[in-house]
Amino acid sequence: MIRALAVGTLLAAMLPTAGIAATKSAAKAAAPKTYVGESKPVGNGTVRTWVTVDAKGAPSAVGVTFSETTLLGLPMTLPKDDIGWEWDLALPTEAKVAPFDHVAFYWNPKGHIPDGIYNVSHFDIHFFMVPEPTRADITAMDRNLVRCFKLPEPDYIPAGYILPPQTEHRRMGVHWIDPTSHEFHGHEFTSSLLIGSYDGQVNFIEPMITRAYLETRPDFTADIKQPAAYAKAGYYPTSYSVRFDPQKHEYVVSLDGLTMREGKPQAVVVE
């Protein structure tokens, strides 16, 4: 009898521990997880893509992480056929994050138009919604300009965004800007969010960040203006962030708060 009680007492003492261990194991299994995509050398560092999914496996953020040394050793001259240098990076295959297909990490050593605003050294990080072969067809020249300036219906562009002249660019399309951004109101350009379109479709979301701003090691988050409708169903961001991790000596640029949106195809126009 005494032995039986001792065994029972031992089992009772073990059960809470076992229960706690099981709870911790379940919590760990259900915790958010980040999947890493393609990595490439840029400057004296590396850049990699990633997607974070929540406990249910739905994507919650997509972004790029690049080492602090990426800001060093960057080319300061222009390529022969462009105004900047581009590195295309695949997203992780383990985590699908429609409508996004890949990321183009773009370095502008001299900046670009308009002068006095964006003509400073900065990075354009394009989160593309179309595959690379589709982008290869965008020349932004001659007859292709017609497709560049075939604009999406207004509902698919965030309210207030405008399309300035001469923003067409090969492998991209045209660039829409938010005229309420701080750089258009007497403040120095640090970071901004652009929207891209081509052939009547929104095809990328683009955070732009200056190298000078990154050197301040920012911790910045801003809401993203939302359109009235989305042509493709998928997970769209509600904010974006530019952060520096002092422990890992890395920068993180991400589209956050990914939220599932229903697709509303555009009306077919018969010409």
N, C-alpha and C positions, 0 to 999 in steps of 0.2 A: 504494500500500500504506500509506504513512504517513498519507494522507488518510483511508483507510478506518479505520485504527486510531484516529485522532483523533475521527472520528464515533462509533465504537464506545465510546470512552472517555466522550464527552459523553453518549451515551445511558445508559451505565451509571451515570453520576453523577446523571442526571435521574430514573432509575427509583425509587430510594429516596424521593426527594422526592414523586414522583407517588403512590407507595404510601402514604406518610404522609398526604398530602392526601386520598386516597380513604378511608383509615381514619378520619380526622377527620370527613369528610363523612358516613360511615356512622354514626359514633357520634352525631353531631349529630342525624341523622334518627331515631335510636333513643332519644334522650334523653327523659326525662319532659317532658310539656307541660301547661301550665295554660290552660284556656279560661275566659274571663270571661263572666259572665251579666249580668243586669239590674243597673243602678245607679240609686239614688234619693238625693235630698238628704235628710239627717236632721240636725237641729241646725244647726250651722255647717259641717258637712262632708258627706260622701257615704258610702253603704254599697253594696257590690257583692258579688255571689255569684261563685263560681268552682268549677271541678272540675279536679283534677290527674289525669292518666292516666299510666301507666307506659310503658315502651318497647314493650309489646305492645298498648297502647291500652286496657288495663283501668283503671278508676278506682281511685285509691289514696287520695284525700282529697277532701272536699267542705267548703266553708266560706264564711265572709263576711269581708271586709276593710273596715274603716271608718277614716276619717281621724281623727287626734287631735282635730281641731276638732269632730268629731261630738259630743263630750262637752259642748260649749258651745252655748248657744242652744236647749237642749231645753225643751219645755213642762213647767212644773212644776205646772200645774193639771190636773185630770182632765177627760177628755171627758165629755159629758153622759150617754153610755150605756155607759161602760166604766170599768175601773180603770187603763187604760193606753192608749198610742198604738201603732198597728201599721202597719208598712210591709211589704207582700207583694212578694217579689222572685223572679222566674223564674230557674231555673238555666240554664246555657248549653245551647243546642240542639245544639252540636257534640259534646257529651260526655254520653251518657246514663249515669245513675248510679242505676238501680233498686235499691231501691224508692223512692228519694227523688224528690219531684215539684217542690217549691219551698220557699222559706224565708220565715218570717214573723219579721221583726225587731221586737221588742216592747219598749217603754220603759215601765217602771213608776215614775213619779215619787215615789209614796208607798209603793211596795212592796205586799205583800198578806199575807194570813194565812199561817202563824200569827204573831201579834204576838210581838215579842221575838226572832224569827228572820228572817223574810223581809220585815218591814215597813220596809225601807230602799230607797233609790233603786237600781234595778238593771235590767239588760237580760235579757229572756227571748228566746233565739234558738231558734225552733222549726224543726227540719228535718222537714217534713211528708212523709208517705208517701201522701197522698191529694190530689187536685186541689182547687183553691179552691171550685168549685161544690159539692162534697161538704161542705166545711166550712160553707158558707152555710146548710146545712140543720140545723146544730147550734145549737139555741137554749138548751140546758141549762135549760129551763123546762117546767113542766107535764108533759105526756105524754112529751116528749123526754127527760126525766130517766131514763125507763126504758131508753132506748137508751144514755144516758151510763153508766149503771150495769150494763149488760150487759157483763160482764167477760170478757177473754180467758181461755182455759184457762191454768192455772198454768205450764205449760211455756214459754209465750210471754213471760213476765215474768221478768227476771233474779232469781235466787235472793236472798232477803232484802228485796227491794223490797216496800213496803206501800202501801195506798191510804188516806190519811187522809180524814176527813169534810170536806165542803164544798170540795172541790177542782175541782168541775165549773165549766166556763166555756164561754161561747158561742164558736162557731167553733173549738173545741178538743176538748172532751171532759173526761175526768178525768185527774188528775196523780198518778203514782206516785212515791214518794220512797224514798231509801236511808237508813234510820234510823241507819246507821253513819257517815254523813257528819259531818264535823268540827263543823258548826254545831249539831248536836244533842248535842254533848259538851263544852259549855263554851267553844267557840271562836267567834270572830266569823265570820259568813257572808261568804265571799269569792266562791267559785264552787261550783257543784254541778251534778249531772246528773240530770234527771228523765226519766221515760218517760210518754207519753200514750196513752190508749186511748179508743175510742168504738165502740159497737155490737159489742162482742166482738172488736175488732181493735186491735192496737197501731198507732197512727197518727202518732206523732211521737217524736223524740228531742230533748231540750231542755237545752242548757247554759244555766245562769243565772249572771250575773256582775254584781257590784255596780260602780257607777261609781267608788266609792272604791278598789276593788281595781284597776281599770283605770288609775287615776291613779298607781299605784305602778309602772306599766310592767312587768307580770309576764312571766315566761317559764315557763309552767306546763304540764305534761302529766300526765294521769292515765289509768290503765286503765279501761275500761268493762266492768262486769260483764255476762256473756253469758247469755242465756236457754238453756234446754235445746233449744229448737226455734224455727223461724222459719216464720210462716204463708206468707210470700211469698219466692220465690227472689230473691236480689239480693246487693248488696255492702253489708255491715254493718260499722260501725267497731269497732275493738278498743281505741281510746283517743281522747281529745279533748284539745285544746290551747287555751290562751289566751296569746297572745304579743304583744309590742310590737316593731315594727321601728323602731329609732332613726334609720336612714338615710332611710326613707320617711315617718317620723312617722305610722305606721299601726298599728292593732290588727288581729290576725288571730285568729278563733275558728274552729276546724276540727274535723271528725270525721275521724280518721286511721286508718291501717292497715286500709283497707277490704278485706274478705275475702269472697269469694263463698260464700254459704250456700245449701244446697238448701232448697226450700220443703216444708213439711209441713202441708198444709191441715188446719184444725180439723175435728173430727167434726161432722157435721150433726145438730142436735138437732131432733126433730120434736115440736112442742108440740100 
